[in-house]
Amino acid sequence: MSRRTTTVLAALAAVPLFVALSGCATASSDAGSGDAENETVKIGVVGKGDAQWPAFVEAAADEGITVELVDFGSYEQPNPALSEGEIDLNQFQHIVYLAEYNNASGSDLTPIGSTAIYPLGLYSKKYDDVDDIPKGETVAVPDDASNQARALNVLQQAGLVELKSGGTPYSDLADVDTEKSKVQVKALEAALIPTSLPDVAAAIINNDFVEDAGLTFDDAIAQDDPEDPSALPYVNIFAARAEDADNETYNKLVEIFQTNEDVQAGLLESSGGTAVALQTPVKDLVASLEKVQKDADAKK
């Protein structure tokens, strides 16, 4: 899911539960856990032109696996296509997005491997270090629900706020313990935060708007810590149908993606240098998915 996906959860309200795709009959869903040689696997992606994919297809071919990339024009399409068996795997989303889809559709798609996390950063025109931000100053966060929750978790990791819930993918301003927090938090429209940065001590800026603020990703004074449990729901994943979770061919493809040097170089290139590649244990990914789905149910 590239860094663009941090802004798409709101679109889930319009997710269709079925997407009819012509000419996309699955080629290997009956492969079970057999020999990986001479199999064709259809993988749904959003952004087939990203630099990691040609390298991935070539590396898979070297292992006797033919990968057919199915490029989708929007994030709403790959999960229904996977649920309906039109493709074998998809790779475009983080755990929060998958949890929302499963809850909305009643599906049981599951992660079978991690790819990367695209850190969300805290930026400032006034301070070079988080510790330099005085108590009582104001920090801006995006006002849309998905990005606001993640932003608040970043602020908590940075020691600027304390969240009453401990931090979840559904935290909002009401979750901020103002008595125990170092700073005040103000919500602004994400696209307006770059121009408002000089007026606040610091701000969480969505990756798509960092350059609009005259900044680079290296200017962030804090960002998601991939090792922090609150960042785990934002790890991007390969997803499969539950019955295919142990498919040897699919797991071999995950291994290729995670370990092939050319694939990893392409991932870094296509993300503008922001991707942090991960090899998170699958059991941790599954546990995170289950927790996020429960949190979402509780939030209703």
C-alpha positions as CSV (number, residue, x, y, z in Angstrom):
1,M,0.0,0.0,0.0
2,S,2.4,2.9,-0.5
3,R,2.3,6.0,1.7
4,R,-0.9,7.1,-0.1
5,T,-2.9,4.6,1.8
6,T,-2.8,6.6,5.0
7,T,-5.6,8.7,3.5
8,V,-8.0,6.2,2.1
9,L,-9.8,4.6,5.1
10,A,-12.6,7.0,4.7
11,A,-13.4,5.5,1.3
12,L,-14.3,2.2,3.0
13,A,-17.8,3.4,3.5
14,A,-18.3,3.0,-0.2
15,V,-16.5,-0.3,-0.5
16,P,-18.5,-2.6,-2.8
17,L,-18.8,-6.2,-1.5
18,F,-18.3,-7.6,-5.0
19,V,-16.3,-6.4,-7.9
20,A,-16.9,-8.1,-11.3
21,L,-13.6,-8.5,-13.1
22,S,-13.6,-9.9,-16.6
23,G,-10.8,-12.3,-17.6
24,C,-9.4,-12.7,-14.1
25,A,-10.1,-16.3,-13.3
26,T,-7.7,-17.5,-10.6
27,A,-4.9,-19.8,-11.8
28,S,-3.6,-21.3,-8.6
29,S,-6.2,-21.2,-5.8
30,D,-6.4,-25.0,-6.0
31,A,-2.7,-25.4,-5.7
32,G,-2.9,-26.0,-2.0
33,S,0.6,-26.4,-0.5
34,G,2.1,-28.2,-3.4
35,D,5.2,-27.7,-5.4
36,A,6.0,-24.0,-6.3
37,E,7.4,-25.0,-9.7
38,N,5.5,-23.8,-12.8
39,E,2.7,-22.2,-10.9
40,T,1.0,-18.9,-11.9
41,V,-0.1,-16.6,-9.1
42,K,-2.3,-13.5,-9.6
43,I,-1.5,-10.7,-7.3
44,G,-3.6,-7.6,-7.0
45,V,-1.7,-4.3,-6.6
46,V,-2.4,-0.6,-6.9
47,G,0.5,0.9,-8.8
48,K,1.9,-1.9,-11.0
49,G,4.5,0.6,-12.3
50,D,6.2,0.8,-8.9
51,A,9.9,-0.1,-9.1
52,Q,9.7,-3.2,-6.9
53,W,7.3,-5.1,-9.1
54,P,9.5,-5.8,-12.2
55,A,12.2,-7.1,-9.9
56,F,9.8,-9.2,-7.9
57,V,8.3,-10.8,-11.0
58,E,11.8,-11.6,-12.3
59,A,12.9,-13.0,-8.9
60,A,9.8,-15.2,-8.7
61,A,10.3,-16.5,-12.2
62,D,13.8,-17.6,-11.2
63,E,12.1,-19.8,-8.5
64,G,9.8,-21.3,-11.1
65,I,6.8,-19.1,-10.1
66,T,5.0,-17.0,-12.7
67,V,3.6,-13.9,-11.1
68,E,0.8,-12.0,-13.0
69,L,0.2,-8.6,-11.5
70,V,-3.4,-7.4,-11.7
71,D,-3.3,-3.6,-11.5
72,F,-6.4,-1.9,-9.9
73,G,-7.3,1.7,-10.3
74,S,-8.5,2.3,-6.7
75,Y,-8.0,0.8,-3.2
76,E,-11.6,-0.3,-3.0
77,Q,-11.2,-3.1,-5.6
78,P,-8.4,-5.6,-4.6
79,N,-10.0,-7.0,-1.4
80,P,-13.4,-7.9,-3.0
81,A,-11.5,-9.4,-5.9
82,L,-9.5,-11.5,-3.5
83,S,-12.5,-12.5,-1.6
84,E,-14.3,-13.7,-4.8
85,G,-11.3,-15.7,-6.0
86,E,-10.5,-13.4,-8.9
87,I,-6.9,-13.1,-7.7
88,D,-4.8,-15.2,-5.4
89,L,-3.1,-12.5,-3.2
90,N,-3.0,-8.8,-2.9
91,Q,-0.4,-6.4,-1.7
92,F,-1.5,-2.7,-1.3
93,Q,-2.8,-2.2,2.2
94,H,-2.0,-2.0,5.9
95,I,-3.6,-4.0,8.7
96,V,-6.1,-1.2,9.6
97,Y,-7.5,-1.1,6.1
98,L,-7.8,-4.9,6.0
99,A,-9.6,-4.9,9.4
100,E,-12.1,-2.4,8.2
101,Y,-12.7,-4.4,5.0
102,N,-13.2,-7.7,6.9
103,N,-15.6,-6.1,9.3
104,A,-17.6,-4.4,6.6
105,S,-17.8,-7.4,4.3
106,G,-17.8,-10.3,6.7
107,S,-14.7,-11.6,4.9
108,D,-11.8,-13.5,6.5
109,L,-8.8,-12.2,4.5
110,T,-5.6,-12.6,6.4
111,P,-2.0,-11.3,6.3
112,I,0.6,-13.8,5.3
113,G,3.6,-11.5,5.4
114,S,4.8,-8.0,5.9
115,T,6.4,-5.6,3.4
116,A,7.1,-2.2,4.9
117,I,5.8,0.6,7.0
118,Y,5.7,4.2,5.6
119,P,6.4,6.3,8.7
120,L,4.2,9.3,9.5
121,G,6.3,12.3,10.7
122,L,6.1,15.2,13.0
123,Y,7.6,18.4,11.6
124,S,8.4,21.8,13.0
125,K,9.6,25.2,11.7
126,K,10.6,26.3,15.2
127,Y,12.2,23.3,16.9
128,D,14.9,20.9,15.9
129,D,14.1,18.3,18.6
130,V,10.9,17.1,20.3
131,D,12.5,17.7,23.7
132,D,12.8,21.4,22.8
133,I,9.0,21.9,22.4
134,P,7.8,23.8,25.6
135,K,5.0,22.5,27.7
136,G,1.6,24.0,26.8
137,E,2.5,24.6,23.1
138,T,0.1,23.5,20.4
139,V,0.7,20.7,17.9
140,A,-1.5,20.1,14.9
141,V,-2.8,16.8,13.6
142,P,-5.0,15.9,10.7
143,D,-8.8,16.1,11.3
144,D,-9.8,12.9,9.4
145,A,-10.3,9.9,11.6
146,S,-7.7,7.4,10.3
147,N,-4.9,9.9,10.1
148,Q,-5.8,11.6,13.4
149,A,-5.6,8.3,15.3
150,R,-2.2,7.4,13.8
151,A,-0.9,11.0,14.4
152,L,-1.9,10.8,18.1
153,N,-0.1,7.6,18.5
154,V,3.0,9.2,17.0
155,L,2.7,12.1,19.5
156,Q,2.4,9.6,22.3
157,Q,5.5,7.7,21.1
158,A,7.3,11.0,21.1
159,G,6.3,11.8,24.7
160,L,4.1,14.8,23.8
161,V,0.7,13.4,24.8
162,E,-0.8,10.6,26.8
163,L,-3.8,8.7,25.5
164,K,-6.4,7.4,27.9
165,S,-6.9,4.3,25.9
166,G,-3.1,3.6,25.6
167,G,-3.5,4.4,21.9
168,T,-5.6,2.6,19.3
169,P,-6.2,2.9,15.5
170,Y,-9.5,4.7,16.6
171,S,-8.1,7.2,19.0
172,D,-9.3,10.8,18.6
173,L,-8.9,14.1,20.4
174,A,-11.2,13.0,23.2
175,D,-8.7,10.2,24.0
176,V,-6.0,12.8,24.9
177,D,-5.4,13.1,28.6
178,T,-4.9,16.8,28.8
179,E,-3.8,16.8,32.4
180,K,-0.9,14.4,31.6
181,S,0.0,15.6,28.2
182,K,2.9,18.0,27.5
183,V,1.2,19.8,24.6
184,Q,-2.2,20.8,23.4
185,V,-3.5,19.2,20.2
186,K,-5.4,20.9,17.5
187,A,-7.1,19.2,14.5
188,L,-6.8,20.8,11.1
189,E,-7.6,19.7,7.6
190,A,-4.7,17.6,6.4
191,A,-4.1,19.7,3.2
192,L,-4.0,22.9,5.2
193,I,-1.5,21.8,7.8
194,P,1.6,22.6,5.7
195,T,0.7,26.3,5.4
196,S,-0.3,26.4,9.1
197,L,3.0,24.9,10.3
198,P,4.6,28.3,11.2
199,D,1.7,29.0,13.5
200,V,2.1,26.0,15.7
201,A,5.0,24.4,17.6
202,A,4.9,21.3,15.3
203,A,2.5,19.3,13.2
204,I,1.9,15.8,11.9
205,I,2.0,16.1,8.1
206,N,0.7,13.4,5.8
207,N,3.5,12.1,3.5
208,D,1.7,13.4,0.4
209,F,1.9,17.0,1.8
210,V,5.5,17.1,3.2
211,E,7.0,18.7,0.1
212,D,4.2,21.2,0.0
213,A,5.5,22.5,3.3
214,G,9.0,23.0,1.8
215,L,10.3,20.0,3.8
216,T,11.9,16.7,3.1
217,F,11.1,13.4,5.0
218,D,14.5,13.8,6.7
219,D,13.2,16.9,8.4
220,A,10.9,14.9,10.6
221,I,11.7,15.4,14.3
222,A,9.7,12.3,15.2
223,Q,7.9,9.5,13.4
224,D,6.4,6.1,13.8
225,D,8.7,3.7,15.5
226,P,8.3,0.4,13.5
227,E,9.1,-1.5,16.7
228,D,6.4,0.2,18.8
229,P,3.2,-1.9,19.1
230,S,1.0,1.1,18.2
231,A,2.7,1.2,14.8
232,L,2.0,-2.5,14.0
233,P,-1.5,-1.9,12.5
234,Y,0.1,0.4,9.9
235,V,2.5,-2.3,8.5
236,N,1.7,-3.1,4.9
237,I,1.0,-6.7,4.1
238,F,0.4,-9.5,1.6
239,A,-3.1,-10.7,2.1
240,A,-4.7,-14.0,1.2
241,R,-7.9,-15.9,1.8
242,A,-7.8,-17.7,5.2
243,E,-7.8,-21.1,3.6
244,D,-4.6,-20.2,1.7
245,A,-2.7,-18.9,4.7
246,D,-0.3,-21.9,4.6
247,N,0.1,-22.2,0.9
248,E,3.8,-22.9,0.3
249,T,3.9,-21.0,-3.0
250,Y,2.4,-17.9,-1.6
251,N,4.7,-18.0,1.4
252,K,7.7,-18.4,-0.9
253,L,6.6,-15.2,-2.7
254,V,6.5,-13.3,0.6
255,E,10.1,-14.6,1.3
256,I,11.2,-13.4,-2.1
257,F,9.8,-10.0,-1.6
258,Q,11.3,-9.6,1.8
259,T,14.8,-10.9,1.0
260,N,15.6,-10.1,-2.7
261,E,18.0,-7.1,-2.9
262,D,16.6,-5.8,-6.1
263,V,13.0,-5.9,-4.8
264,Q,14.0,-4.1,-1.7
265,A,15.9,-1.5,-3.6
266,G,12.8,-0.9,-5.8
267,L,10.6,-0.6,-2.7
268,L,12.8,2.1,-1.4
269,E,12.9,3.9,-4.7
270,S,9.2,3.9,-5.3
271,S,8.5,5.2,-1.8
272,G,10.9,8.2,-2.2
273,G,13.2,6.6,0.4
274,T,10.5,6.5,3.1
275,A,9.7,2.8,3.3
276,V,11.0,0.9,6.3
277,A,11.2,-2.8,5.1
278,L,10.0,-5.3,7.7
279,Q,9.9,-9.0,8.3
280,T,7.3,-9.0,11.0
281,P,6.3,-12.5,12.2
282,V,3.0,-13.6,10.7
283,K,1.5,-14.5,14.1
284,D,2.0,-10.8,15.2
285,L,0.3,-9.6,12.0
286,V,-2.6,-11.9,12.6
287,A,-2.9,-10.9,16.3
288,S,-2.8,-7.2,15.3
289,L,-5.6,-7.8,12.7
290,E,-7.8,-9.5,15.3
291,K,-7.2,-6.7,17.8
292,V,-8.0,-3.9,15.3
293,Q,-11.2,-5.7,14.3
294,K,-12.3,-6.0,17.9
295,D,-11.4,-2.3,18.5
296,A,-13.5,-1.3,15.5
297,D,-16.4,-3.3,16.7
298,A,-16.1,-1.7,20.2
299,K,-16.0,1.8,18.6
300,K,-19.4,1.3,16.9
